[in-house]
């Protein structure tokens, strides 16, 4: 698993900037950015801080399933596209 990519995925899913996540986790923005781009790996302690800031457990962090690809695709949509997709999904009920 690419830890940095997973952090980016979870951060973007929650609409949090790198700076905000770093502040919430009590770490520097440059350190978090280095993790996200794969320049460094976090210690378990640092990963715990990041997970706490994302309101997830370490287990949730490593629990990647098939919906991750869909989540990633949706996170790349504009707000208008997300609204249209939600309308479509709701029409299927």
C-alpha positions as CSV (number, residue, x, y, z in Angstrom):
1,X,0.0,0.0,0.0
2,X,1.2,3.5,-0.8
3,X,0.6,5.3,2.5
4,X,1.0,8.8,1.0
5,X,-1.6,8.1,-1.7
6,X,-4.0,6.7,0.8
7,X,-3.6,9.9,3.0
8,X,-4.2,12.1,-0.1
9,X,-7.3,10.0,-1.0
10,X,-8.8,10.2,2.5
11,X,-7.9,13.9,2.9
12,X,-9.5,14.8,-0.4
13,X,-12.5,12.7,0.3
14,X,-13.1,14.8,3.4
15,X,-12.4,18.1,1.5
16,X,-9.4,18.9,3.8
17,X,-6.3,20.8,2.6
18,X,-2.8,19.5,3.3
19,X,-2.3,22.5,5.6
20,X,-5.5,21.9,7.5
21,X,-4.8,18.2,8.0
22,X,-1.2,19.0,9.1
23,X,-2.6,21.5,11.7
24,X,-5.2,19.0,12.9
25,X,-2.6,16.3,13.2
26,X,-0.1,18.5,15.0
27,X,2.6,18.0,12.3
28,X,4.2,20.4,9.9
29,X,2.8,20.9,6.4
30,X,6.1,20.1,4.8
31,X,6.3,16.8,6.7
32,X,2.8,15.8,5.6
33,X,3.5,16.8,2.1
34,X,6.7,14.7,2.0
35,X,4.6,11.7,3.2
36,X,2.0,12.4,0.5
37,X,4.5,12.5,-2.3
38,X,6.3,9.4,-1.0
39,X,9.5,11.1,0.0
40,X,9.2,9.8,3.6
41,X,7.1,7.3,5.5
42,X,5.4,8.2,8.7
43,X,6.1,6.5,12.0
44,X,3.2,4.6,13.5
45,X,2.8,7.5,16.0
46,X,2.6,10.1,13.2
47,X,0.1,7.9,11.3
48,X,-2.0,7.7,14.4
49,X,-2.1,11.5,14.6
50,X,-3.1,11.7,11.0
51,X,-5.8,9.1,11.4
52,X,-7.1,10.9,14.5
53,X,-7.2,14.1,12.4
54,X,-9.2,12.3,9.7
55,X,-11.5,10.8,12.3
56,X,-10.6,7.2,11.4
57,X,-8.9,4.3,13.0
58,X,-5.6,2.8,11.9
59,X,-7.7,-0.2,10.9
60,X,-9.9,1.9,8.7
61,X,-6.8,3.5,7.1
62,X,-5.6,0.1,6.0
63,X,-9.1,-1.3,5.1
64,X,-9.1,-0.7,1.4
65,X,-11.9,-2.3,-0.6
66,X,-13.2,-2.2,-4.1
67,X,-15.2,0.9,-3.6
68,X,-11.9,2.9,-3.3
69,X,-11.7,3.2,-7.1
70,X,-15.3,4.6,-7.2
71,X,-14.6,7.0,-4.3
72,X,-11.5,8.3,-6.1
73,X,-13.4,8.8,-9.3
74,X,-16.2,10.6,-7.6
75,X,-13.8,12.9,-5.7
76,X,-12.5,14.1,-9.1
77,X,-16.0,15.3,-10.2
78,X,-17.1,18.9,-10.1
79,X,-19.9,19.8,-7.6
80,X,-22.3,20.0,-10.6
81,X,-21.3,16.5,-11.7
82,X,-21.6,15.2,-8.2
83,X,-25.1,16.7,-7.9
84,X,-26.1,15.1,-11.3
85,X,-24.7,11.7,-10.2
86,X,-26.6,11.9,-6.9
87,X,-29.8,12.8,-8.8
88,X,-29.3,9.8,-11.0
89,X,-28.7,7.5,-8.1
90,X,-31.7,8.8,-6.2
91,X,-33.9,8.2,-9.3
92,X,-32.9,4.5,-9.2
93,X,-34.6,4.0,-5.8
